[in-house]
Amino acid sequence: MDVYGLIGKPLTHSFSQNYFSEKFINEQIIDVKYELFELENIHDLPELILRNPHLKGFNVTIPYKQEIIPWLDEITEPAKSIGAVNTVKLIQTNNDKPKLIGSNTDASGFEKSLLPLIAGCNVKKAIIIGTGGSAKAVAYVLKRNNIEYIFISRNPKNNNEVLAENISEEVMTEVSLIINCSPVGMFPKINVAPLFNYSLICNHHILYDLVYNPEVTVFMKEGLKRGAKVKNGLEMLMFQAEESWKIWRG
């Protein structure tokens, strides 16, 4: 039986296992299963692969989307440009150790979900909350679509990263799109939102939260209260999951 799965820590929030399990049933895909592999440390990856000889591929989530890159044999575009990997395919070789090829399906999933949302909105500038692997994929998509962006970071490291409290009213008049790429507000800690001056949000803003559980996050509620358009990350996850499946089985 072929095995696919998800690595990360923690995995209590996982969308992937339910999605793929239902997919296998609905599409009558037999002799496959999707498991959760919670890793305490990315250095545990070789042991995980050794213990699971039928493992054919896996997704990668927080906090390993960037940490996994040195463990891979190859990395595809756009993963190389993004600097983060969320999908790994294992290819058997003549050696005992399989070849690991890393890809990024977050970018394509986000793009397919975002473009209908902003169609006709003339979005020229965005704010990305967070600087992790998902944020890098989002930035890649915005750049592809000629949308300028700045990152909100708790520890700014360059001129394109700022503290949340430094976002001014003047900046917000230029920004149309605000994307939460942090896990803040995700189940089970659903009563919090990323640090941001929500009083600056109005009805010309679009808030996109990569979190999907809960369905309406506090981040999204703050936007709705002020007339903003909002969307969660469920559709993005579905798109990226299907793209992962194509990579594994293609």
N, C-alpha and C positions, 0 to 999 in steps of 0.2 A: 504493500500500500504506500503510495506516494504521500509524503508529509510536507505541509507548508506551515508557516507560522509567523509569529510576531515576537521580536525581541525588544526589550525596553525595561523601564522601571519607574513607577509602578505600572501595572497593567489592569488594574481594577476598572479603569475607564474604557477598556478596549471595545471598539466598534467592530474590528476586523473579524474576530472569531464568529460572532453571530451572523455577520454579513456573508462570510464564505460558507458557513455551515448551511445557511438557508439557500444559498446559490447552488451548492452541490445537490441538495434535495430537489429544488425546483427545476434544475436543468438536467437532472438524472445523471450527474457526474459521479461515477462509482470508483471505488478503491482509492479514495483520497480523503485526507482529513486536514484540518487547520487547528494548530495548537498554540497556546501561549507559553512563551519561554522567558520568564522574568529573570534577568541577569543582574546579579549584584555588582558586577564589574565587567567591562567590555573584554577584559583579559580572560573571562570564562568562555568566550566564543569558541575557541578550538575544541574545548572539552564538550561543549554542546553539540558541535558537528560530529565529533567522534562517537558520542552516545546515540546519535540519530542518523544511522547510515542511509535511511530512506528520505532524508530531508532534501527537497529539491529547490526550495526557495523560501525566503522569509521577508517580511516587512520590518522596518526599523522605526522606532518611535523614541520619544524623549527618554533618556538624555543622550542617545548614541548616534544621532544622524550625522554628526561630524566626527565623533570619536572612532567610528567604524572604518573610516577611509583607509588608514594605514594597514588594516587587516585584509584588504581586498587585493585581488590580482589584477583586476582591470576596473576602470570606471568610465562610464559612457557620458556623452553629452545628453542633456544639459547638466548632469550631475557635476561634471568637472568645473563648469563655469559657476554653478551655484555654490559649490563647496559643501554639499550635503547629500547624503544618500538615504533613501527610505525603502528601497527595494533591492534585494540581492538574489541573484540566480546562482545555483550551484550546478556546475557541469562536471561530470565524472571524467577523470583522466586515467592514464595508465598507472599513475601513482595512487597510493592510498588516499591522498589528500585531494578533495575536489577543488576545481577552479572557482573562485568567487568573483562574480561580476556585479558591480554596483550601478544602480540607476536611480533617477529621481522622477517619481510620478506625481509628487506633490505639485510641481509646477504646472503640468498639463491639467491636473484636476482642478487647481485653483483657476487657471485661465478659462477653462470651459464653464466654470461656475460664475466667474466674475463678469465676463464680457456681456452676457444678456442683462445683468443687473445694472451696468453703467451705460448701456446703449442710449445714445441721445442725451447724455448728461454732461458732455464736454468736460470730462475729468482730466485735469492737467497736473495736479499735485496731490500727493497722498502722505499720510503718516502711518508708519508701521510700528506697532507696539511690540517690542521684543527684538532680539538679535540672534536667536537660535537658528536651527536648521530650517524650520518652517518659514521663518522670516526671510531667510536667504532665498528660498524658492519663490516667495511672494515678490521680493525685490527684483528677481530675475524676470518675472512676468510683467511687472510694471515697466521695467526698462524696455522690454520687447514691444510694449504698447505705448511708448513715448510718454509715460507718466513719471514725473519727478517725484522723489520721495525722500523723507527723512525718517530716521529711527528714533524711537523713544527707548532709552536704556537707563537702567539703574546705575550703570558705571560707564558713561560715555568714553569712547576710546579714540574718536576722530571727529572731524568737523561735521560729519553727517549723522552724528549721534548726539542727542540732547536729553536732558532731564525733563520729565513731564511738566514740572513747574515752570520751565522756560518756554513752553509753547504759549505764544502771545495771541491776543485778539487779532492783530494784524496778520499773523501767520495763518490763523484759522479762516480768514476771509479768502485766502488763496487756496486753501485745502478743500477738496470735495469729498475725499475718501479716507476713512480711518479704519485700519485693519488690526485687530487684536491677534497677534501670533504667539502670545504667551498662554500658559495653561491656567492663568488666574480666572477664577469663576467656574472652573470645571468641576463636575461631580467628584467627590462629595462636598467640596467647599464651594457651594453654589451661591452663597450670600455675599460674595465679594466681587469687586471689579478692578481692572487694572487702574493704577494711579493715573488720573487725568483730570483736567479742569472741564467737567462736563457742562458747566454753565456756558461755555463758548460754543456749544453745539446748537445748530438751528436746522430749519427745514431744508436747507440746501446741501446738507451733509448726508453721506452714506456710511453706515457702520457695518463692517463685515467682521464677524467673530469666527475664527477657526474652530473654536469650541462648539460642540454640537449637543453636549449633555451637561446642563439642561437645554431644552429646545430653545427657550428664550432666556438668555443670560442677563445678569445685572447690567453688563455693558450694553447689551441691546435695549434693555428697558430704559436706560438713561437716554438713549437716542430716541426711542419711541415717545418718551415724555416731551421731547422738544421738536417733534415733527419730522425726525430724520427717517430715512429709509434704512431697513436693517435686514441682515441675513446671517444665518449660522453656517457652520462648516460641514453639515451633513452631506450636501450634494457634492462638495469637493471630495469628501472621503469616498463616496460611491464611485466617482469618476476615477480617482487614483487607484482604487481597489481593482477596478476592471482593467486598467492599464497594467497594473502589476500582474494580473492573471495572464494577460497577453504576453508579457515578457517571459513569465515562467513556462508557459506552454507553447510559445511560438518557436 
